[in-house]
Amino acid sequence: MTDPNSNPNTEEFQFSGDTLLAKIKEIIREGNIRRVVIKNEEGKVLIDIPLAVGVVGTLLAPQLAAIGAIAALVMRGSILIEKQPPDTPES
């Protein structure tokens, strides 16, 4: 039986405040990201950002500014990313 809390399309990374923004930019550049959730050390969600496929540049500026502000306040935490599921071949 599959664990209902386990999602093969998610990954979680640990961060310290000074590396948060760089890690988020790296994750977004990789592509296929649907959602980014930033949590503090206690696991409390600080920000949950849905990302539309193909969103780049100035459309991300407000979210990156918010992430920068969080990085200044949070010393450690985790980044949970939800990836776009791989395309299934047509039958």
C-alpha positions in Angstrom: 0.0 0.0 0.0 1.3 3.5 -0.8 1.7 6.0 1.9 -1.0 8.7 1.3 1.4 11.4 2.6 4.1 10.4 0.1 3.9 12.2 -3.3 6.5 11.2 -5.9 6.2 14.7 -7.4 7.4 16.6 -4.4 10.9 17.2 -3.0 12.0 18.9 0.2 15.2 20.8 0.8 16.7 22.3 4.0 18.0 25.8 4.0 19.6 28.4 6.1 18.5 32.1 5.8 21.4 33.2 3.6 20.9 30.5 1.0 17.1 30.6 0.6 16.8 33.0 -2.3 19.6 31.4 -4.3 18.0 27.9 -3.8 14.5 29.1 -4.9 16.0 30.7 -8.1 17.9 27.5 -8.8 14.7 25.4 -8.4 12.6 27.7 -10.6 15.3 27.6 -13.4 15.1 23.8 -13.4 11.5 24.1 -14.6 8.4 21.9 -14.2 7.7 23.4 -10.8 4.0 23.8 -9.9 4.3 25.1 -6.3 6.9 26.2 -3.8 6.2 26.1 0.0 8.6 27.5 2.5 8.4 26.3 6.1 10.2 27.4 9.3 12.1 25.0 11.6 8.8 24.0 13.4 7.2 23.1 10.1 4.8 26.1 10.0 4.1 27.2 6.4 5.4 30.8 5.9 4.6 31.2 2.2 2.9 29.0 -0.4 3.5 30.1 -4.0 1.7 28.5 -6.9 3.8 28.8 -10.1 2.2 28.7 -13.5 4.2 26.8 -16.1 6.3 29.3 -18.1 6.1 32.1 -15.5 9.4 34.0 -15.6 10.9 37.4 -15.1 8.9 40.3 -13.8 5.9 38.1 -12.9 8.0 36.4 -10.2 9.5 39.7 -8.8 6.8 40.1 -6.0 7.2 36.5 -4.9 11.0 36.7 -4.9 10.8 40.0 -2.9 8.6 38.2 -0.3 11.1 35.2 -0.2 14.0 37.7 0.3 12.1 39.2 3.3 11.5 35.7 4.8 15.2 34.8 4.3 16.1 37.9 6.4 13.8 36.7 9.3 14.2 32.9 9.2 17.5 31.3 10.1 16.6 27.7 9.1 13.7 25.9 7.5 12.7 23.8 4.5 11.5 24.3 1.0 8.9 21.9 -0.4 8.5 21.9 -4.1 5.8 20.3 -6.1 6.8 19.3 -9.6 4.7 19.0 -12.7 3.9 15.3 -13.2 5.7 13.8 -16.2 3.6 13.6 -19.4 2.1 10.3 -20.0 2.5 8.9 -23.5 -0.7 8.7 -25.6 -2.1 5.3 -26.4 
